[in-house]
Amino acid sequence: MSDLELRVVRYFTVVAAHQHFGRAAEELRIAQPSLSRQIARLEHDLGVRLLDRTPRGTRLTGAGEAFLPRARELLAAAARAGAEARAAGTSHRITVGYVSGLIVTPAVRALRRRHPEAEVLARHVDMTVAAAALRDGEVDAVVSRLPFATDGLEVTELYAEPRVVVVPRDHRLAGKESVGVDDIADEPLPRVRGADPAWTAFWLLEAHRGGRPVPDGPLIEDLEDKFETVAAGEALAIAVGTPGMRLRPDLVAVPLDGVEPVRVVVATRAGERHPLVVDFLRCAAATLPDRPEA
């Protein structure tokens, strides 16, 4: 059996409490498909089925009933262990999380130079669980893009990135220097199944449509699927426009005017005063004000 991840164990306890994947995903502020995959992985690791889906929700299996109290004990013990360790002394280790498309290397290297005695790790985290990984202590700081739920967190803005519209190379807008929201008002945009409503509204440009509905676009499971839907002619997509952006040869990125940029931030747990975390914030502010040119 693989080592159990505390974050996934906590996900299981929340699903068990709600007896519903959708409501659990809302509380955890992650996409429902991602939650389902995490629980499936936990069941695989344990070698038993913990939950059964029913037309009315979700119920625990016999194995799930047996595992639930032990899972809660495990989470409580881990919390006590962390508190006791922090009380006993300052750790010389920090894990910095980052999401796809963001570079944290300059800040990580700067922190290593300032603290050669410390173990400074960088770890990729999925965007849908980045905040949860921070809250659960899997990472000590995370560099990500807003919007995401910031309750219980402190957020420092690093820089902003413009947004672009990704279109097929033969699309009517492919040759434009830039476009506005009105130019794509009737174009369908893909939606990520189970995504946070605030995140969905931001990427569907709902605040810039004057109350007009967004045309229905394909429902996708992961962000990586969006470019395939564009290439197939099913939708356009809004994306981050980064310097040196490289798309597949059948797609074109057109600058999008009249919308606010994407804010890249570094987040930590509220009240965090660990010296390495505090110093990482300084390093990030000094070395990540602009995205490095590709």
Contacts in CASP RR format, 6 or more apart in sequence:
PFRMAT RR
TARGET T0000
AUTHOR 0000-0000-0000
METHOD contacts of the structure
MODEL  1
MSDLELRVVRYFTVVAAHQHFGRAAEELRIAQPSLSRQIARLEHDLGVRL
LDRTPRGTRLTGAGEAFLPRARELLAAAARAGAEARAAGTSHRITVGYVS
GLIVTPAVRALRRRHPEAEVLARHVDMTVAAAALRDGEVDAVVSRLPFAT
DGLEVTELYAEPRVVVVPRDHRLAGKESVGVDDIADEPLPRVRGADPAWT
AFWLLEAHRGGRPVPDGPLIEDLEDKFETVAAGEALAIAVGTPGMRLRPD
LVAVPLDGVEPVRVVVATRAGERHPLVVDFLRCAAATLPDRPEA
1 45 0 8 1.000
1 46 0 8 1.000
1 47 0 8 1.000
2 45 0 8 1.000
4 42 0 8 1.000
4 45 0 8 1.000
4 46 0 8 1.000
4 74 0 8 1.000
5 42 0 8 1.000
5 138 0 8 1.000
6 74 0 8 1.000
6 75 0 8 1.000
6 78 0 8 1.000
6 136 0 8 1.000
6 138 0 8 1.000
7 38 0 8 1.000
7 129 0 8 1.000
7 132 0 8 1.000
7 133 0 8 1.000
7 136 0 8 1.000
7 138 0 8 1.000
8 38 0 8 1.000
8 39 0 8 1.000
8 41 0 8 1.000
8 42 0 8 1.000
9 42 0 8 1.000
9 71 0 8 1.000
9 74 0 8 1.000
9 75 0 8 1.000
10 75 0 8 1.000
10 136 0 8 1.000
11 24 0 8 1.000
11 28 0 8 1.000
11 35 0 8 1.000
11 38 0 8 1.000
11 39 0 8 1.000
11 42 0 8 1.000
12 39 0 8 1.000
12 42 0 8 1.000
12 50 0 8 1.000
12 51 0 8 1.000
12 67 0 8 1.000
12 68 0 8 1.000
12 71 0 8 1.000
13 68 0 8 1.000
13 71 0 8 1.000
13 72 0 8 1.000
13 75 0 8 1.000
14 24 0 8 1.000
14 27 0 8 1.000
14 28 0 8 1.000
15 21 0 8 1.000
15 24 0 8 1.000
15 35 0 8 1.000
15 39 0 8 1.000
15 51 0 8 1.000
15 58 0 8 1.000
16 51 0 8 1.000
16 60 0 8 1.000
16 64 0 8 1.000
16 68 0 8 1.000
17 24 0 8 1.000
18 24 0 8 1.000
18 27 0 8 1.000
18 58 0 8 1.000
19 57 0 8 1.000
19 58 0 8 1.000
19 59 0 8 1.000
20 57 0 8 1.000
20 58 0 8 1.000
21 32 0 8 1.000
21 35 0 8 1.000
21 36 0 8 1.000
21 39 0 8 1.000
21 53 0 8 1.000
21 57 0 8 1.000
21 58 0 8 1.000
22 32 0 8 1.000
22 35 0 8 1.000
22 194 0 8 1.000
24 35 0 8 1.000
25 31 0 8 1.000
25 32 0 8 1.000
25 34 0 8 1.000
25 35 0 8 1.000
25 194 0 8 1.000
28 35 0 8 1.000
28 132 0 8 1.000
29 131 0 8 1.000
29 132 0 8 1.000
29 148 0 8 1.000
29 149 0 8 1.000
29 196 0 8 1.000
30 128 0 8 1.000
30 129 0 8 1.000
30 132 0 8 1.000
31 128 0 8 1.000
31 192 0 8 1.000
31 193 0 8 1.000
31 194 0 8 1.000
31 195 0 8 1.000
31 196 0 8 1.000
32 193 0 8 1.000
32 194 0 8 1.000
33 193 0 8 1.000
33 194 0 8 1.000
33 221 0 8 1.000
33 222 0 8 1.000
34 126 0 8 1.000
34 128 0 8 1.000
34 129 0 8 1.000
38 129 0 8 1.000
39 50 0 8 1.000
39 51 0 8 1.000
42 50 0 8 1.000
43 49 0 8 1.000
43 50 0 8 1.000
43 51 0 8 1.000
46 63 0 8 1.000
46 67 0 8 1.000
48 61 0 8 1.000
48 63 0 8 1.000
48 64 0 8 1.000
48 67 0 8 1.000
49 61 0 8 1.000
49 63 0 8 1.000
50 60 0 8 1.000
50 61 0 8 1.000
50 63 0 8 1.000
50 64 0 8 1.000
50 67 0 8 1.000
51 58 0 8 1.000
51 59 0 8 1.000
51 60 0 8 1.000
51 61 0 8 1.000
51 64 0 8 1.000
52 58 0 8 1.000
52 59 0 8 1.000
52 60 0 8 1.000
52 61 0 8 1.000
60 68 0 8 1.000
85 91 0 8 1.000
90 274 0 8 1.000
90 275 0 8 1.000
91 274 0 8 1.000
91 276 0 8 1.000
92 115 0 8 1.000
92 117 0 8 1.000
92 118 0 8 1.000
92 119 0 8 1.000
92 276 0 8 1.000
93 118 0 8 1.000
93 119 0 8 1.000
93 120 0 8 1.000
93 121 0 8 1.000
93 276 0 8 1.000
94 111 0 8 1.000
94 118 0 8 1.000
94 119 0 8 1.000
94 120 0 8 1.000
94 121 0 8 1.000
94 140 0 8 1.000
94 141 0 8 1.000
94 274 0 8 1.000
94 276 0 8 1.000
94 277 0 8 1.000
94 280 0 8 1.000
95 121 0 8 1.000
95 122 0 8 1.000
95 123 0 8 1.000
95 138 0 8 1.000
95 139 0 8 1.000
95 140 0 8 1.000
96 104 0 8 1.000
96 107 0 8 1.000
96 108 0 8 1.000
96 120 0 8 1.000
96 121 0 8 1.000
96 122 0 8 1.000
96 123 0 8 1.000
96 139 0 8 1.000
96 140 0 8 1.000
96 141 0 8 1.000
96 142 0 8 1.000
96 143 0 8 1.000
96 280 0 8 1.000
97 104 0 8 1.000
97 122 0 8 1.000
97 123 0 8 1.000
97 124 0 8 1.000
97 125 0 8 1.000
97 130 0 8 1.000
97 133 0 8 1.000
97 134 0 8 1.000
97 139 0 8 1.000
97 141 0 8 1.000
97 142 0 8 1.000
97 143 0 8 1.000
98 104 0 8 1.000
98 122 0 8 1.000
98 123 0 8 1.000
98 124 0 8 1.000
98 125 0 8 1.000
98 142 0 8 1.000
98 143 0 8 1.000
98 144 0 8 1.000
99 124 0 8 1.000
99 125 0 8 1.000
99 126 0 8 1.000
99 127 0 8 1.000
99 130 0 8 1.000
99 142 0 8 1.000
99 143 0 8 1.000
99 144 0 8 1.000
99 145 0 8 1.000
100 124 0 8 1.000
100 127 0 8 1.000
100 223 0 8 1.000
101 240 0 8 1.000
101 242 0 8 1.000
102 143 0 8 1.000
102 144 0 8 1.000
102 145 0 8 1.000
102 264 0 8 1.000
103 288 0 8 1.000
103 291 0 8 1.000
103 292 0 8 1.000
104 122 0 8 1.000
104 143 0 8 1.000
104 284 0 8 1.000
104 288 0 8 1.000
105 122 0 8 1.000
106 283 0 8 1.000
106 287 0 8 1.000
106 288 0 8 1.000
106 292 0 8 1.000
107 143 0 8 1.000
107 280 0 8 1.000
107 283 0 8 1.000
107 284 0 8 1.000
107 286 0 8 1.000
107 287 0 8 1.000
107 288 0 8 1.000
108 120 0 8 1.000
108 122 0 8 1.000
108 283 0 8 1.000
110 283 0 8 1.000
110 286 0 8 1.000
110 287 0 8 1.000
111 118 0 8 1.000
111 120 0 8 1.000
111 276 0 8 1.000
111 279 0 8 1.000
111 280 0 8 1.000
111 283 0 8 1.000
112 118 0 8 1.000
112 120 0 8 1.000
114 279 0 8 1.000
114 283 0 8 1.000
115 276 0 8 1.000
115 279 0 8 1.000
118 276 0 8 1.000
120 276 0 8 1.000
123 138 0 8 1.000
123 139 0 8 1.000
125 133 0 8 1.000
125 138 0 8 1.000
125 139 0 8 1.000
125 142 0 8 1.000
127 144 0 8 1.000
127 145 0 8 1.000
127 148 0 8 1.000
127 223 0 8 1.000
128 195 0 8 1.000
130 142 0 8 1.000
130 144 0 8 1.000
130 148 0 8 1.000
131 142 0 8 1.000
131 144 0 8 1.000
131 148 0 8 1.000
131 149 0 8 1.000
131 150 0 8 1.000
131 153 0 8 1.000
131 267 0 8 1.000
133 139 0 8 1.000
133 142 0 8 1.000
134 140 0 8 1.000
134 141 0 8 1.000
134 142 0 8 1.000
134 153 0 8 1.000
134 267 0 8 1.000
134 268 0 8 1.000
134 269 0 8 1.000
135 152 0 8 1.000
135 153 0 8 1.000
135 269 0 8 1.000
137 269 0 8 1.000
140 268 0 8 1.000
140 269 0 8 1.000
140 272 0 8 1.000
140 274 0 8 1.000
140 276 0 8 1.000
140 277 0 8 1.000
140 280 0 8 1.000
141 266 0 8 1.000
141 267 0 8 1.000
141 268 0 8 1.000
141 277 0 8 1.000
141 280 0 8 1.000
141 281 0 8 1.000
141 284 0 8 1.000
142 266 0 8 1.000
142 267 0 8 1.000
143 158 0 8 1.000
143 264 0 8 1.000
143 265 0 8 1.000
143 266 0 8 1.000
143 267 0 8 1.000
143 284 0 8 1.000
143 288 0 8 1.000
144 264 0 8 1.000
144 265 0 8 1.000
144 267 0 8 1.000
145 161 0 8 1.000
145 240 0 8 1.000
145 262 0 8 1.000
145 263 0 8 1.000
145 264 0 8 1.000
145 265 0 8 1.000
146 155 0 8 1.000
146 262 0 8 1.000
146 263 0 8 1.000
146 265 0 8 1.000
147 196 0 8 1.000
147 198 0 8 1.000
147 199 0 8 1.000
147 202 0 8 1.000
148 196 0 8 1.000
148 199 0 8 1.000
149 196 0 8 1.000
149 198 0 8 1.000
150 267 0 8 1.000
152 269 0 8 1.000
152 270 0 8 1.000
153 267 0 8 1.000
153 268 0 8 1.000
153 269 0 8 1.000
153 270 0 8 1.000
154 267 0 8 1.000
154 268 0 8 1.000
154 269 0 8 1.000
154 270 0 8 1.000
154 271 0 8 1.000
154 272 0 8 1.000
155 265 0 8 1.000
155 266 0 8 1.000
155 267 0 8 1.000
156 265 0 8 1.000
156 266 0 8 1.000
156 267 0 8 1.000
156 281 0 8 1.000
156 284 0 8 1.000
156 285 0 8 1.000
157 263 0 8 1.000
157 264 0 8 1.000
157 265 0 8 1.000
158 264 0 8 1.000
158 265 0 8 1.000
158 266 0 8 1.000
158 284 0 8 1.000
158 285 0 8 1.000
158 288 0 8 1.000
158 289 0 8 1.000
159 264 0 8 1.000
159 288 0 8 1.000
159 289 0 8 1.000
159 290 0 8 1.000
159 291 0 8 1.000
160 261 0 8 1.000
160 262 0 8 1.000
160 263 0 8 1.000
160 264 0 8 1.000
161 240 0 8 1.000
161 241 0 8 1.000
161 242 0 8 1.000
161 261 0 8 1.000
161 262 0 8 1.000
161 264 0 8 1.000
161 291 0 8 1.000
162 240 0 8 1.000
162 241 0 8 1.000
162 255 0 8 1.000
162 256 0 8 1.000
162 261 0 8 1.000
162 262 0 8 1.000
163 238 0 8 1.000
163 239 0 8 1.000
163 240 0 8 1.000
163 241 0 8 1.000
163 256 0 8 1.000
163 259 0 8 1.000
163 261 0 8 1.000
163 262 0 8 1.000
164 238 0 8 1.000
164 239 0 8 1.000
164 240 0 8 1.000
164 241 0 8 1.000
164 245 0 8 1.000
164 253 0 8 1.000
164 254 0 8 1.000
164 255 0 8 1.000
164 256 0 8 1.000
165 173 0 8 1.000
165 179 0 8 1.000
165 184 0 8 1.000
165 236 0 8 1.000
165 237 0 8 1.000
165 238 0 8 1.000
165 239 0 8 1.000
165 253 0 8 1.000
165 254 0 8 1.000
165 256 0 8 1.000
166 226 0 8 1.000
166 227 0 8 1.000
166 230 0 8 1.000
166 236 0 8 1.000
166 237 0 8 1.000
166 238 0 8 1.000
166 239 0 8 1.000
166 247 0 8 1.000
166 251 0 8 1.000
166 252 0 8 1.000
166 253 0 8 1.000
166 254 0 8 1.000
167 173 0 8 1.000
167 174 0 8 1.000
167 230 0 8 1.000
167 236 0 8 1.000
167 251 0 8 1.000
167 252 0 8 1.000
167 254 0 8 1.000
168 174 0 8 1.000
168 230 0 8 1.000
168 231 0 8 1.000
168 233 0 8 1.000
168 250 0 8 1.000
168 251 0 8 1.000
168 252 0 8 1.000
169 249 0 8 1.000
169 250 0 8 1.000
169 251 0 8 1.000
169 252 0 8 1.000
171 236 0 8 1.000
171 252 0 8 1.000
173 179 0 8 1.000
173 183 0 8 1.000
173 184 0 8 1.000
173 254 0 8 1.000
174 252 0 8 1.000
174 254 0 8 1.000
175 252 0 8 1.000
175 254 0 8 1.000
176 183 0 8 1.000
176 254 0 8 1.000
177 254 0 8 1.000
177 255 0 8 1.000
178 254 0 8 1.000
178 255 0 8 1.000
178 256 0 8 1.000
178 257 0 8 1.000
179 254 0 8 1.000
179 255 0 8 1.000
179 256 0 8 1.000
179 257 0 8 1.000
180 256 0 8 1.000
180 257 0 8 1.000
180 258 0 8 1.000
180 259 0 8 1.000
181 205 0 8 1.000
181 208 0 8 1.000
181 209 0 8 1.000
181 256 0 8 1.000
181 258 0 8 1.000
181 259 0 8 1.000
184 236 0 8 1.000
185 209 0 8 1.000
185 212 0 8 1.000
186 215 0 8 1.000
187 215 0 8 1.000
187 235 0 8 1.000
187 236 0 8 1.000
188 214 0 8 1.000
188 215 0 8 1.000
188 216 0 8 1.000
188 217 0 8 1.000
188 218 0 8 1.000
188 234 0 8 1.000
188 235 0 8 1.000
188 236 0 8 1.000
189 203 0 8 1.000
189 204 0 8 1.000
189 205 0 8 1.000
189 214 0 8 1.000
189 215 0 8 1.000
189 217 0 8 1.000
189 235 0 8 1.000
189 236 0 8 1.000
189 237 0 8 1.000
189 238 0 8 1.000
190 217 0 8 1.000
190 218 0 8 1.000
190 219 0 8 1.000
190 220 0 8 1.000
190 225 0 8 1.000
190 226 0 8 1.000
190 229 0 8 1.000
190 230 0 8 1.000
190 234 0 8 1.000
190 235 0 8 1.000
190 237 0 8 1.000
191 200 0 8 1.000
191 204 0 8 1.000
191 217 0 8 1.000
191 218 0 8 1.000
191 219 0 8 1.000
191 220 0 8 1.000
192 200 0 8 1.000
192 219 0 8 1.000
192 220 0 8 1.000
192 221 0 8 1.000
192 222 0 8 1.000
192 223 0 8 1.000
193 219 0 8 1.000
193 220 0 8 1.000
193 221 0 8 1.000
201 207 0 8 1.000
203 238 0 8 1.000
204 214 0 8 1.000
204 238 0 8 1.000
205 214 0 8 1.000
205 238 0 8 1.000
205 259 0 8 1.000
206 214 0 8 1.000
208 258 0 8 1.000
208 259 0 8 1.000
217 234 0 8 1.000
217 235 0 8 1.000
218 229 0 8 1.000
218 234 0 8 1.000
218 235 0 8 1.000
220 226 0 8 1.000
220 229 0 8 1.000
226 235 0 8 1.000
226 237 0 8 1.000
226 239 0 8 1.000
227 237 0 8 1.000
227 247 0 8 1.000
227 248 0 8 1.000
227 251 0 8 1.000
229 235 0 8 1.000
229 237 0 8 1.000
230 236 0 8 1.000
230 237 0 8 1.000
230 251 0 8 1.000
231 248 0 8 1.000
231 250 0 8 1.000
231 251 0 8 1.000
238 256 0 8 1.000
239 253 0 8 1.000
240 262 0 8 1.000
241 253 0 8 1.000
241 255 0 8 1.000
242 291 0 8 1.000
242 294 0 8 1.000
243 291 0 8 1.000
243 292 0 8 1.000
243 293 0 8 1.000
243 294 0 8 1.000
244 293 0 8 1.000
244 294 0 8 1.000
245 253 0 8 1.000
245 294 0 8 1.000
246 294 0 8 1.000
247 253 0 8 1.000
264 288 0 8 1.000
264 291 0 8 1.000
266 280 0 8 1.000
266 281 0 8 1.000
266 284 0 8 1.000
266 288 0 8 1.000
268 277 0 8 1.000
268 281 0 8 1.000
272 278 0 8 1.000
END
